[in-house]
Amino acid sequence: MILKKLAAGLIGAVALMTMSGIAHAEKLRLLTWGGYAPDNVVQLFEKENPDIEVEVTLSNNEEMIAKLRATGGAGFDLAQPSHDRIFAAQKEYEIYKPMNLSKIDTAVMQDNLLEAVKANATIDGKVYAVPHQWGTSGLIADISKAPNVKGWGDLCDPQYKGRTSMRLKRTILLGTAFSLGKDPFALYADKAGYQKMLDEVTEKLIACKSNVKTYWNGGDDLATLLLSGEVVASETWDSTAFKLYGQNKNLVYIPPATGALAWIDTFAIPRKGKADDAAYKWINFVLRPDIVKLMSDSTGAISAVKGGVDLLPDDKKAAVKVAFDDKAMANLKFFANIPPGIEDMEGKALERIKAATSN
């Protein structure tokens, strides 16, 4: 009799849990960037999918690889690495599983962004990621003082001596290479050729030092230089330029003539994830126009969906439309997968530039 009562009690407890949704709640563990899973978006998703609970862990490219490498791809159900940080990590550590594209509404994605991710994240014919948000690095100019800035090389134009800026990181090496008629990404497989290109770029940027007012480190540094008028043209992140356009309509983002350098943050499914269906539901959910608006307001980046620019907050939309026409959008140069050793070579080039005296 006691056993029957215990059994009945257990059955009742299970029934109560089932009715409340607790027994069937599935956890979707996101490994993502700051702003990519804002509270309002998570709440809307959970409201539409009451059987799924979203757990968010904020991270960056290096940490994503480290966390998933340590567990062999366990602990998370959906990750968001940048498109150039997937191929090598997957080849070496096998931390992701192939995407089932039939479960994703890829038709809503901008074609060149989808193809760029596929090109970087396809291994043995299997696709390991799809695009989510994207942005670029290029130029910013005060068009009332430097109306003719069109390409990376213009930062070294003598007429702007002492009034330009740049960041001493790999972006300026790549941009300068393109301005010299080189394709640095095509040279990744040729270490000797890449070094020869780096030597040319290094000499160019050393000769350019007299043009540089100062090298900036962060967006706030650059904003101060441009708003004060000390600098009239610089290398920049597009998000910094779009923010400054809201404060001064003469400060315009300029995609270089050779193409703005573009990054794409993606969706990738960890190899030992336990909630694939929930992951696909999240991906399709955040591709919806109503959710894209909320997401772009949070991230400050542009959604990879068609018409993503039109779904931006009004202030940023205006800045993007001033900067990008269809030609510039089609001319994006997507960061390529970085082979081992390349960043060490670039680091030495940057140290040479930093140490050199201006001409």
SVG drawing of the C-alpha trace seen along z (x, -y; Angstrom):
<svg xmlns="http://www.w3.org/2000/svg" viewBox="-2 -72 66 74">
<polyline fill="none" stroke="black" stroke-width="0.4" points="0.0,0.0 2.8,-2.4 4.6,-1.6 1.4,-2.3 1.0,-5.7 4.7,-6.5 4.2,-5.5 1.0,-7.6 2.8,-10.6 5.7,-10.3 3.3,-10.0 1.5,-13.1 4.7,-15.0 5.8,-14.1 2.4,-15.1 2.6,-18.5 6.1,-19.1 5.0,-18.2 2.0,-20.5 4.3,-23.3 6.6,-22.7 9.6,-22.0 10.0,-18.3 10.3,-19.1 12.3,-22.3 15.3,-22.1 18.4,-24.3 20.0,-26.1 23.5,-27.1 24.8,-30.0 28.5,-30.9 28.4,-34.3 29.6,-38.0 28.3,-40.8 25.1,-42.2 24.3,-39.1 21.7,-37.7 20.1,-40.7 17.5,-40.2 14.6,-41.4 15.4,-38.9 15.9,-36.0 12.6,-36.8 10.7,-36.9 12.3,-33.6 11.5,-31.8 7.9,-33.2 7.5,-31.7 9.3,-28.5 8.2,-27.8 9.9,-24.4 13.4,-26.0 15.4,-27.9 18.3,-30.0 21.6,-30.2 24.1,-32.8 27.9,-32.8 29.7,-35.8 33.0,-35.2 35.3,-36.1 37.1,-34.2 40.1,-33.1 38.0,-32.0 35.4,-30.2 38.2,-28.1 39.8,-27.5 36.5,-26.5 35.4,-24.1 38.9,-22.7 39.1,-21.9 35.9,-19.9 36.1,-18.4 33.2,-20.5 31.0,-19.9 29.3,-22.3 27.5,-24.5 24.9,-24.1 25.5,-27.1 28.7,-29.2 29.4,-32.4 33.0,-32.5 34.1,-34.9 34.2,-33.4 38.0,-33.3 38.4,-31.5 36.6,-28.3 38.6,-26.3 41.9,-26.0 40.2,-25.3 38.0,-22.6 40.9,-21.0 43.0,-20.8 40.6,-20.3 37.3,-19.0 35.2,-21.1 32.2,-21.6 29.7,-19.5 28.5,-20.1 25.5,-22.4 22.2,-21.0 21.4,-23.8 18.0,-22.3 16.9,-23.5 18.0,-27.1 16.2,-29.7 19.4,-30.6 17.2,-32.2 16.9,-35.3 20.7,-35.8 22.7,-38.2 24.2,-36.0 27.8,-37.3 27.9,-37.0 26.6,-33.4 29.1,-32.4 32.0,-34.1 31.3,-32.1 30.9,-28.9 34.2,-29.5 35.9,-29.9 34.1,-27.2 33.7,-24.3 35.8,-21.2 35.6,-18.0 32.4,-19.3 30.7,-20.0 29.6,-23.5 30.4,-24.3 28.9,-27.8 26.4,-30.4 26.5,-34.2 24.8,-36.3 26.3,-39.8 29.0,-41.7 31.1,-44.8 34.1,-46.4 37.3,-48.3 38.1,-51.1 38.6,-54.9 37.0,-57.9 37.5,-61.5 36.3,-64.9 35.0,-65.7 35.1,-69.4 38.9,-69.2 39.8,-66.0 37.2,-65.6 39.5,-63.5 40.3,-60.6 39.2,-57.4 41.8,-54.7 44.3,-53.4 47.2,-55.1 45.6,-58.6 46.5,-58.4 50.1,-59.0 49.3,-61.9 51.7,-64.8 48.8,-67.3 47.7,-65.7 51.1,-65.7 50.7,-65.5 46.9,-65.2 46.2,-61.5 46.0,-58.5 45.9,-54.7 46.1,-51.8 49.3,-49.8 47.6,-46.4 47.4,-43.9 44.4,-45.8 46.6,-48.6 49.2,-46.2 46.5,-44.4 44.9,-47.7 48.2,-49.1 49.0,-45.9 45.8,-46.3 46.6,-49.9 50.0,-48.7 48.1,-46.4 48.8,-43.3 46.3,-40.6 47.6,-39.6 45.1,-36.8 46.2,-35.2 49.7,-35.2 48.9,-33.4 50.0,-30.1 53.4,-31.6 55.4,-32.5 58.3,-34.0 55.9,-36.0 54.0,-37.2 57.3,-38.3 58.3,-40.2 54.9,-41.9 55.3,-42.8 58.7,-44.3 57.1,-46.6 54.2,-47.5 56.6,-48.2 58.7,-50.6 55.6,-52.4 54.3,-52.8 57.7,-53.9 57.8,-56.6 54.3,-57.6 55.1,-58.2 55.5,-62.0 51.8,-62.0 50.6,-60.4 49.6,-62.7 49.4,-59.7 48.5,-56.1 45.2,-55.4 44.4,-52.4 40.7,-52.6 37.6,-54.1 37.5,-56.8 41.0,-57.9 40.1,-58.2 36.9,-60.1 38.7,-62.7 41.3,-63.3 38.6,-63.6 36.1,-65.8 38.9,-68.1 40.0,-68.5 43.6,-67.4 43.1,-64.5 41.2,-64.8 41.5,-61.2 42.2,-57.8 41.8,-54.1 38.8,-53.1 36.2,-50.5 32.9,-51.3 31.0,-51.3 33.2,-54.1 32.7,-56.1 28.9,-55.6 28.8,-56.8 30.8,-59.9 28.6,-60.7 25.8,-61.2 27.8,-63.9 29.3,-65.6 27.9,-65.0 31.3,-65.9 32.8,-62.8 32.0,-60.1 33.0,-56.4 34.7,-55.6 35.0,-52.1 38.4,-52.1 38.5,-51.9 40.1,-48.5 37.3,-47.3 36.6,-47.5 38.0,-44.7 35.0,-42.7 34.4,-40.3 31.4,-38.1 30.3,-36.6 28.7,-33.3 26.6,-30.5 28.4,-27.2 27.2,-24.1 29.7,-22.5 30.5,-18.9 29.0,-17.6 26.1,-20.0 22.9,-18.5 20.2,-20.8 20.6,-21.0 16.9,-21.6 16.8,-24.4 19.9,-25.9 18.3,-25.9 15.2,-27.5 17.3,-30.3 19.1,-30.9 15.9,-31.2 14.3,-33.3 17.0,-35.9 16.9,-36.1 13.3,-37.4 13.0,-41.1 11.4,-42.1 14.1,-40.4 16.9,-41.7 15.9,-45.2 16.2,-44.4 19.5,-42.6 21.2,-45.3 20.2,-47.9 22.0,-45.8 25.1,-44.7 25.7,-47.9 26.6,-45.6 24.6,-44.8 22.6,-41.7 23.6,-39.2 20.0,-39.1 19.0,-40.8 18.0,-44.3 20.0,-44.3 20.9,-47.9 17.3,-48.9 16.7,-47.1 19.2,-49.2 18.3,-51.9 17.6,-55.1 20.8,-57.0 23.1,-54.2 21.1,-53.4 21.7,-57.0 25.4,-56.7 25.7,-53.4 23.7,-54.6 26.0,-57.6 29.0,-55.2 27.9,-52.2 26.4,-52.0 25.8,-48.7 29.3,-48.8 31.0,-49.2 28.9,-46.4 29.9,-44.1 33.6,-45.0 34.0,-43.8 37.3,-42.0 36.5,-39.3 39.2,-38.4 40.7,-35.0 41.6,-32.1 45.0,-32.9 47.6,-30.1 50.1,-29.4 53.1,-31.8 51.5,-34.7 50.6,-36.7 54.1,-36.3 55.5,-37.8 53.0,-40.6 53.9,-41.3 57.6,-41.8 56.6,-44.2 54.5,-46.2 57.4,-46.4 59.7,-47.7 57.3,-50.4 56.8,-51.4 60.6,-51.5 61.5,-53.5 62.0,-57.2 59.8,-59.3 61.2,-60.7"/>
</svg>
